Amino acid sequence: MDLQKIDFGATGIKAILQNISFILSTVEFSCPLDRAFAWRPDIDAPLPIVQARTRAKIMEAIRTYEPRAEVTRITFQGNELEGQLKPIVKVRIRDGTP
């Protein structure tokens, strides 16, 4: 989802996916009115530990801030040697969501 242009009138599934994209692009402590909003990336740890912690943090952030969605899978792309790790998150919209 492209956050370059936010659709303030988004509804339904489009709004949910836009919210998830916003959560994933926001680092914890960067939101002035809710310092705990979003998630905090892990740094300076072995890759398997970073991946496990990142999965848990992303799942918790989505569960907390967009409960209409359920994380079904998180994989990672990136370059270990350059310290790049990009999470790819797949979600399922919960039943009963308008």
C-alpha positions as CSV (number, residue, x, y, z in Angstrom):
1,M,0.0,0.0,0.0
2,D,1.3,3.4,-0.9
3,L,1.3,5.9,1.9
4,Q,2.4,8.8,-0.3
5,K,-1.3,9.6,-0.7
6,I,-3.6,8.8,2.2
7,D,-7.2,8.3,1.4
8,F,-9.0,10.0,4.4
9,G,-12.3,8.7,3.1
10,A,-11.2,5.0,2.9
11,T,-13.7,2.5,4.3
12,G,-13.8,-1.3,4.7
13,I,-10.9,-3.4,3.6
14,K,-9.1,-0.4,2.0
15,A,-9.2,1.5,5.4
16,I,-7.9,-1.6,7.3
17,L,-5.0,-2.1,4.9
18,Q,-4.2,1.6,4.9
19,N,-4.1,1.5,8.7
20,I,-1.8,-1.5,8.8
21,S,0.5,0.1,6.3
22,F,0.6,3.2,8.6
23,I,1.3,1.1,11.7
24,L,4.2,-0.6,9.9
25,S,5.7,2.6,8.7
26,T,5.5,4.3,12.1
27,V,8.3,3.8,14.6
28,E,7.4,3.7,18.3
29,F,7.9,7.0,20.1
30,S,7.4,9.0,16.9
31,C,3.7,9.7,17.3
32,P,3.4,12.8,19.7
33,L,0.0,12.0,21.1
34,D,0.6,8.2,21.6
35,R,4.2,7.4,22.1
36,A,3.5,3.7,22.3
37,F,1.7,3.7,18.9
38,A,3.2,1.4,16.2
39,W,6.3,-0.8,16.8
40,R,9.9,-0.6,17.7
41,P,12.4,-2.3,15.3
42,D,15.1,-4.3,16.9
43,I,18.7,-3.6,16.1
44,D,22.2,-4.9,16.9
45,A,21.2,-8.6,17.5
46,P,21.8,-11.8,15.6
47,L,19.4,-12.1,12.6
48,P,17.3,-15.0,13.9
49,I,16.7,-13.1,17.1
50,V,15.8,-9.9,15.3
51,Q,13.4,-11.7,13.0
52,A,11.7,-13.4,16.0
53,R,11.4,-10.2,18.0
54,T,10.2,-8.2,14.9
55,R,7.5,-10.8,14.2
56,A,6.2,-10.6,17.8
57,K,6.3,-6.8,17.8
58,I,4.5,-6.5,14.5
59,M,1.8,-9.0,15.5
60,E,1.3,-7.2,18.8
61,A,1.1,-3.7,17.1
62,I,-1.5,-4.9,14.5
63,R,-3.5,-6.8,17.2
64,T,-3.6,-3.6,19.3
65,Y,-4.1,-0.9,16.8
66,E,-6.0,-2.7,14.0
67,P,-8.0,-5.6,15.6
68,R,-10.1,-6.1,12.5
69,A,-7.1,-7.8,10.9
70,E,-5.2,-11.0,11.9
71,V,-1.6,-11.5,10.9
72,T,-1.3,-14.9,9.0
73,R,2.3,-14.7,7.9
74,I,5.4,-12.6,8.3
75,T,8.4,-13.2,6.0
76,F,11.6,-11.1,5.5
77,Q,13.5,-9.8,2.6
78,G,16.7,-7.9,2.8
79,N,20.5,-8.1,2.8
80,E,22.1,-9.4,6.0
81,L,25.5,-8.1,5.2
82,E,24.1,-4.5,4.8
83,G,21.8,-4.8,7.8
84,Q,18.6,-4.5,5.8
85,L,15.6,-6.4,6.9
86,K,12.2,-5.7,5.3
87,P,9.2,-7.5,6.8
88,I,6.5,-8.7,4.4
89,V,3.2,-9.0,6.3
90,K,0.2,-10.9,5.2
91,V,-3.1,-10.4,7.0
92,R,-6.6,-11.8,7.0
93,I,-9.6,-9.5,7.5
94,R,-11.7,-10.9,10.4
95,D,-15.2,-12.0,9.8
96,G,-17.9,-9.4,10.6
97,T,-15.8,-6.5,9.3
98,P,-17.9,-4.1,7.2
